[in-house]
């Protein structure tokens, strides 16, 4: 749209004004013919309403300047009408041009949609949740504790005195530059979930029934069955008159719930510093029913967890903060199991590192 000349007024009578404005209205209509793109609409707007160079402004400046006072009002009214006409053209054209833009990027519903894979629980977490749920149904609560632990909670309070040989079985990863602290305050990566037993008892008087799932760390060389990071579920039950029969009944029930009601359990004497007596628990192989297969290495039995009656010395450490844990009045049992091995058995996973590789090709098998 080029800048046209300013039309001249044929007089100030209403008829003359009407004629002049009719010509302008016609000009607006003509220039509003092809407002199909956003650029054309903007050009139309600038041409007519531009604040400095706009045609409306130039014409009204010219016409009003020389008009006699009595005509100014009549001219002003007609300019307002003309402006309203321009604005209404702009409005409908703006709607139309954005509709055109929408049409241009219209969605082709015949194309395949964007495929977003469904997330799924990691087999390890799933196993952990299922096992924890078994104990929740028996009235156990669920707790957590820190992975960076002190020597006191990871060892001393669990009756591993400084220099005790049982510490050597734990292949501990220690945090560097802790030598200036007293031994009990030095930080390490927890080697088991058992320290949360102590933390729980320090926080609340008996009775306690709790399971603690979590990540643990050991300086193990990685191979098909070892990973420096793995997972355990700890259990603790403390009350008046808790006996070894309660421990056996609880674990037998839990294993039947988790692996199936035909599974049997058997207990062997063992040693842990924080339980006395201690036991290792085996279950009859849930895959072959005890006949012998690859999963149970043809023995019919699978070793699954450690357990025992809480050692009175452990209650002694807790009593520094919670005197109610008096071993003359209360007793308890504890257990701990490795989750990774159970998950590997359950899902037929032969290499533990797959659980930590984050490889979607492996993980999506469980979706
Ligand atoms: N903390 C032991 C370990 O990692 C496992 C364990 C054994 C936990 C016996 C217990 C228990 O609570 O009573 O080797």
Boltz pocket constraint, residues with backbone or C-beta under 6 A from the ligand:
constraints:
  - pocket:
      binder: B
      contacts: [[A, 191], [A, 192], [A, 193], [A, 194], [A, 234], [A, 235], [A, 272], [A, 275], [A, 279], [A, 305], [A, 306], [A, 307], [A, 308], [A, 333], [A, 334], [A, 335], [A, 336], [A, 337]]
      max_distance: 6.0
